[in-house]
């Protein structure tokens, strides 16, 4: 039974979605399409950049990947090659932190030799005269991505989803089990005080982007501050590891071909990374509102529950997880802050993307889920 007090228009929307077929997405090869009107890239200067760096610029064509809510991703095609271009979203300068293209490029460059699921980085440019912002180029990885709101009729079978979930956990564990000191990756971040910095940092980012007071968020923030655990160990962490950042092999969809979106990767506590993934993970018996505002298609037949994900991760890494509620609550708060930042940009007119119009409701929803997890002292079967 749901206990959320959503505005009437959203309750009506959920009711109508039961009567009429809700828009779903096909399970298909990841592909780019036309660029949104307010996110176009001028090709003339980009062609010049390609020339200067001895890259083929003939028949250069630009398309955009429409999914995602943070950094913008484009497909740059030429007569002989395909590249992925990453740049900050519109209005990024109005927010403190994040969207650092140079840092993201450096992380890929350092991690690529040791973790083959990272796309190969090519070039970075901080020259904003080219496309209006810093950007970088990396290799294009082909395959399938399980997006939110995938059509269940087109989804992989129950047996394949079980294997995909296992592969998801396996690669997560492989990343976290890398020896950052042997591989000289410890320079990517500082482990001492990491958990404290994360909690205080995400609270600060939320406060910087909030438009009105939200008592439920304030409650979660205070609870997190009062329950910060010691770091479990130091690992390379992705910080946004979820289904729609994982590319499945086109020849075997149970195998992962690439892991995308390393924008927030660093050295930190791997259990905090797990918390973010748990925050995105929706169980089949979660409230209908959480399914409606779907963060990830993890409620398909065959998918692990959050408790199963936690158990499999513990088995693969050998880590004992004493307080999963803290890490799950942290993940929900972090996602709520990211959503709030996007809504802030929309409310200030930095972007006209209509997908962002109702994001403020998701913030309250995530805070309510987190509070329920704290009160029930568990991460699944919350209602």
C-alpha positions in Angstrom: 0.0 0.0 0.0 1.4 3.4 -1.0 1.5 6.2 1.5 2.6 9.0 -0.8 0.7 12.3 -0.9 1.2 13.2 -4.6 -0.6 16.1 -6.3 -3.9 15.2 -7.8 -2.7 15.6 -11.4 -0.1 12.9 -10.9 -2.5 10.6 -9.2 -4.8 11.0 -12.2 -1.8 10.4 -14.5 -1.1 7.1 -12.8 -4.7 6.1 -13.0 -4.9 6.9 -16.7 -1.7 4.9 -17.3 -3.6 1.8 -16.0 -6.4 2.4 -18.4 -4.4 3.4 -21.4 -1.2 1.8 -22.5 1.7 3.7 -21.0 4.5 4.7 -23.5 7.2 2.1 -23.4 10.5 1.9 -25.2 11.6 -1.0 -27.4 14.6 -3.1 -26.6 16.9 -2.3 -29.5 20.4 -1.4 -30.4 21.6 1.9 -28.8 21.2 4.6 -31.5 21.4 8.4 -31.9 18.7 10.5 -33.5 18.0 14.2 -34.3 19.4 16.8 -32.0 17.0 18.7 -29.6 16.4 22.3 -30.7 18.2 24.0 -27.8 21.2 21.5 -27.8 22.5 21.9 -31.3 26.3 21.9 -32.1 27.8 24.1 -34.8 29.7 21.8 -37.1 32.0 24.3 -38.8 34.4 24.8 -35.9 34.2 21.1 -35.1 35.3 20.2 -38.6 38.3 22.5 -38.1 39.1 20.7 -34.8 39.1 17.4 -36.6 41.4 18.8 -39.3 43.9 20.1 -36.7 44.1 16.7 -35.1 44.4 14.7 -38.3 41.0 13.1 -38.0 38.8 12.3 -40.9 36.3 15.1 -41.3 34.7 14.2 -44.6 30.9 13.9 -44.5 30.9 14.8 -40.8 27.4 14.3 -39.4 26.2 15.0 -35.8 23.3 13.2 -34.0 22.3 13.1 -30.4 21.6 10.3 -27.9 18.2 11.4 -26.4 18.4 9.5 -23.1 20.1 10.7 -20.0 19.6 13.8 -17.9 23.1 15.1 -17.2 26.1 15.5 -19.6 25.0 15.6 -23.3 26.2 12.8 -25.6 26.5 13.0 -29.4 27.4 10.7 -32.2 29.9 12.2 -34.6 30.1 10.2 -37.9 32.5 10.7 -40.7 33.2 8.8 -43.9 35.5 6.4 -42.1 34.8 6.5 -38.4 32.3 7.1 -35.5 33.1 9.0 -32.3 31.2 9.8 -29.2 31.3 13.5 -28.1 30.5 14.4 -24.5 29.8 18.0 -23.3 28.2 19.6 -20.3 24.4 20.3 -20.3 23.0 23.8 -20.7 23.1 25.8 -17.5 25.8 23.7 -15.9 27.8 26.8 -14.9 24.9 27.8 -12.6 25.6 24.8 -10.4 28.6 24.2 -8.3 30.6 21.1 -9.1 30.0 18.4 -11.6 30.2 18.4 -15.4 34.0 18.6 -15.5 34.8 17.3 -19.0 38.6 17.3 -18.4 38.4 15.3 -15.2 36.1 12.7 -16.9 38.5 12.4 -19.8 41.5 12.0 -17.4 39.6 9.2 -15.5 38.9 7.3 -18.7 42.5 7.7 -19.7 43.9 6.3 -16.5 41.3 3.5 -16.1 41.2 2.3 -19.7 44.4 0.2 -19.6 43.3 -1.7 -16.5 39.5 -2.1 -17.0 38.6 -3.0 -20.6 34.9 -2.2 -20.2 35.9 1.5 -20.3 35.5 3.2 -23.7 38.8 4.3 -25.2 39.2 8.1 -24.8 40.7 10.0 -27.7 40.9 13.8 -27.4 39.9 16.5 -24.9 39.5 20.2 -25.7 38.8 23.1 -23.3 38.5 25.6 -26.1 34.9 26.8 -25.8 35.0 28.6 -29.1 34.6 25.3 -30.9 31.2 24.1 -29.7 30.5 26.5 -26.8 31.9 24.4 -24.0 34.7 22.0 -23.2 34.3 18.5 -24.7 36.0 15.2 -25.4 35.9 12.4 -27.9 35.9 8.7 -27.2 35.2 5.5 -29.0 31.7 4.3 -29.8 30.6 1.1 -28.2 27.8 -0.8 -29.9 25.1 -2.9 -28.2 21.8 -2.9 -26.4 20.9 -0.8 -23.3 18.1 -1.6 -21.0 16.4 1.8 -20.6 13.8 2.8 -18.1 10.2 2.0 -19.3 11.3 -0.8 -21.6 8.4 -2.7 -23.2 8.2 -5.9 -21.0 7.0 -7.8 -24.1 10.3 -7.0 -25.9 12.5 -7.4 -22.8 15.0 -10.3 -22.5 13.6 -13.5 -21.1 13.5 -14.2 -17.4 16.5 -16.5 -17.7 18.5 -13.9 -19.6 17.6 -11.2 -17.2 18.9 -13.3 -14.3 22.2 -13.7 -16.2 22.3 -10.0 -17.0 21.9 -9.1 -13.4 24.6 -11.6 -12.5 26.9 -10.0 -15.1 26.0 -6.6 -13.7 27.2 -7.6 -10.2 30.3 -9.4 -11.6 31.6 -6.3 -13.3 30.7 -4.1 -10.4 32.8 -6.4 -8.2 35.7 -6.5 -10.7 35.9 -2.8 -10.7 35.8 -2.5 -6.9 38.4 -5.3 -6.5 41.0 -3.5 -8.6 44.1 -2.8 -6.5 44.3 1.0 -6.9 47.8 1.1 -5.3 49.4 -1.5 -7.5 47.8 0.1 -10.6 48.8 3.6 -9.4 45.1 4.8 -9.6 45.0 6.2 -6.0 45.7 9.7 -7.4 42.1 9.8 -8.7 40.8 10.6 -5.2 41.3 10.5 -1.4 39.8 7.8 0.7 40.3 9.4 4.1 37.0 11.1 5.1 35.4 10.1 1.8 32.0 9.2 3.3 31.8 12.4 5.4 32.7 14.5 2.3 30.0 12.7 0.2 27.2 13.3 2.7 28.2 16.9 3.4 28.8 17.5 -0.3 25.5 16.2 -1.6 23.6 18.1 1.2 25.4 21.2 0.1 24.5 20.6 -3.6 20.9 20.0 -2.7 20.7 23.2 -0.7 22.3 25.1 -3.6 19.7 23.9 -6.1 16.6 23.8 -3.9 13.7 26.1 -4.8 11.5 25.5 -1.7 11.9 23.9 1.7 11.3 20.1 1.8 10.9 18.8 5.4 11.3 15.1 4.2 14.6 15.9 2.6 15.8 17.8 5.7 15.0 14.7 7.8 17.0 12.4 5.5 19.9 14.7 5.4 20.1 15.0 9.2 19.8 11.2 9.6 22.7 10.6 7.1 24.9 13.1 9.0 24.2 11.3 12.3 25.0 7.8 10.9 28.1 8.1 8.7 30.1 4.8 8.8 33.9 4.4 8.5 35.1 3.8 5.0 35.1 0.0 4.3 38.1 0.2 1.9 39.5 2.2 -1.0 38.3 1.3 -4.5 37.8 2.9 -7.9 34.1 3.7 -7.9 31.8 4.5 -10.8 29.2 6.5 -8.8 26.4 6.0 -11.3 26.4 2.3 -12.0 22.9 1.3 -13.3 21.3 -0.5 -16.2 21.2 2.4 -18.6 24.9 3.0 -18.2 25.7 -0.6 -19.3 26.0 -1.7 -22.9 25.1 -5.3 -23.6 26.9 -7.2 -26.3 24.9 -7.4 -29.5 25.9 -11.0 -30.0 25.2 -12.1 -26.4 23.0 -9.8 -24.4 23.9 -11.5 -21.2 27.5 -10.2 -21.6 28.5 -6.6 -20.9 30.3 -4.8 -23.7 31.0 -1.5 -22.1 30.2 0.7 -19.1 29.4 4.3 -19.8 29.2 7.7 -18.0 32.3 7.9 -15.8 31.5 11.6 -15.0 31.5 11.0 -11.2 34.1 8.2 -11.0 36.7 8.5 -8.3 38.5 6.7 -5.5 36.1 6.1 -2.6 34.2 3.6 -0.5 32.8 0.9 -2.8 29.8 0.5 -0.4 28.8 4.1 -1.2 28.9 3.1 -4.9 26.7 0.1 -4.1 24.3 2.5 -2.3 23.9 4.6 -5.5 23.1 1.4 -7.5 20.6 0.3 -4.9 18.9 3.7 -5.0 18.2 3.3 -8.7 17.1 -0.3 -8.3 13.3 -0.8 -8.3 11.8 -4.0 -6.9 8.7 -5.6 -8.3 6.7 -5.0 -5.1 7.7 -1.3 -4.8 4.9 1.3 -4.8 3.2 2.1 -8.1 4.5 5.7 -8.0 8.1 4.5 -8.0 7.2 2.2 -11.0 5.5 5.1 -12.8 8.5 7.4 -12.4 10.8 4.6 -13.4 14.5 5.2 -12.6 15.6 1.8 -14.0 14.0 -1.2 -15.6 15.0 -3.6 -12.7 11.5 -4.9 -12.0 11.5 -7.1 -15.2 10.9 -10.8 -14.7 14.2 -12.4 -13.7 15.7 -9.3 -12.1 17.2 -9.5 -8.7 15.5 -7.7 -5.8 17.6 -5.1 -3.9 18.2 -7.7 -1.2 19.4 -10.2 -3.8 21.6 -7.6 -5.4 23.2 -6.9 -2.0 23.7 -10.6 -1.3 25.3 -11.3 -4.7 27.6 -8.3 -4.4 28.7 -9.4 -0.9 29.5 -12.9 -2.2 31.5 -11.6 -5.2 33.5 -9.0 -3.2 33.8 -10.8 0.1 32.7 -7.7 1.9 30.4 -7.8 4.9 27.8 -5.1 4.7 26.7 -4.2 8.2 24.3 -1.3 7.6 22.7 -1.5 4.1 20.0 0.9 5.0 22.5 3.7 5.3 24.0 3.1 1.8 20.5 2.7 0.3 19.3 5.9 1.9 22.5 7.7 0.8 21.8 6.5 -2.8 18.2 7.8 -2.7 19.3 11.1 -1.3 22.1 11.5 -3.9 19.7 10.6 -6.8 17.2 13.1 -5.4 19.9 15.8 -5.4 20.8 15.0 -9.0 17.2 15.2 -10.0 16.8 18.5 -8.0 19.8 20.0 -9.8 18.2 19.1 -13.2 14.9 20.6 -12.1 16.7 23.7 -11.0 18.2 24.2 -14.5 14.7 23.7 -16.0 13.0 26.1 -13.6 15.6 28.8 -14.3 15.0 28.4 -18.1 18.5 27.0 -18.9 16.8 24.1 -20.7 13.4 23.7 -22.3 13.4 19.9 -22.2 9.8 19.0 -21.1 11.1 15.7 -19.6 12.2 17.8 -16.7 8.9 19.5 -15.8 7.8 17.0 -13.2 11.1 16.1 -11.6 10.4 17.9 -8.4 7.8 15.2 -7.6 10.4 12.5 -7.9 12.5 14.3 -5.3 9.7 14.1 -2.7 9.0 10.5 -3.7 12.6 9.4 -3.2 12.7 11.1 0.2 9.6 9.2 1.2 11.1 5.9 0.2 14.3 6.7 2.1 12.3 7.5 5.3 10.4 4.3 5.0 13.6 2.3 4.7 15.0 4.0 7.8 11.8 3.3 9.8 11.5 -0.3 8.7 15.3 -0.9 8.9 15.4 -2.8 5.6 15.9 -2.1 1.9 13.3 -4.3 0.3 9.6 -5.1 1.1 9.1 -1.5 2.3 5.3 -1.4 2.0 
